[in-house]
């Protein structure tokens, strides 16, 4: 017997499809989200928070860049 041959021999007759018993249709209900509020637009307070956060991050990055620059410049000056 070859490797890819089936173990059990199948009859060569054409199988007749048997009708399936009727099934009742099942309706699946989707859950709705709890709140249907419209999306809030940007309020002045939230816009100020975003701008403040942006400038704090940029300031921190600038401070780190200055520290690295002067740290490398100092290490080059040492004999």
N, C-alpha and C positions, 0 to 999 in steps of 0.2 A: 504494500500500500504506500502511496506517495504521501508526502507531508501535507499537501494542501487538499487532499481529498476528504470529503465528509466521512465521518465514522459510520453514520447510519445511512443506508441507501434510501433515497427518496423515491417514491413511485413516480413514474413518468406521466401519470394522468394529469390533466388540467383540473385544478381545484375549482369547484363551483363556490362562488361567494354566497355565504348564507346571510340572509337579511338580519340586521341587528335589531334587537328589541327597541321600541321607541323609548326615548328618554324625555323627561319633562325638562323644559327650558328653565335654567336657573338665572335669575337676575341678580347681578352683583351691584350693590349700591356703593357709590364712592362717598368717602367722608369729605365733608366740606371743611374748609379752614374755619377756625373759631371766629375770627374777626374779618369782616369785609370792608375795612376802612380803606379809603384811597391813600396812595402813597403820599407822605408828607413832603412838601417842597423844602428846600433849604431855608432854615430860619436864620436870622442874623446871629443868634447866639451860637448855633452849631457851626456856622461859617467862620466865626471868630475863633472857635476852638480848633478848627482844621488849620487855619492860617497860623495860629500860635504854635501848634504842634509842628508844622512845616518849618517855621523859623527856628524853633528850638533844636530840631534835628539838624538843620543846616548849620546852626551855630556850633553844635557839638562836633560836627564833621570838620568844620573850619578850625576849631580849637585843636582837634587831634592832628590835623595836617600841620599846623604851626608847631606843635610839640615835636612831631616827627622830624620836621625840617630842621629845627634848631638842635634837636638831638643828634641828627646825622652831621650837621655842620660842626657841632662841638667835637664829635668823635674824629672828624677829619683834621681838626686843628691840633689835636694832641700829638706829641712827637712819638 
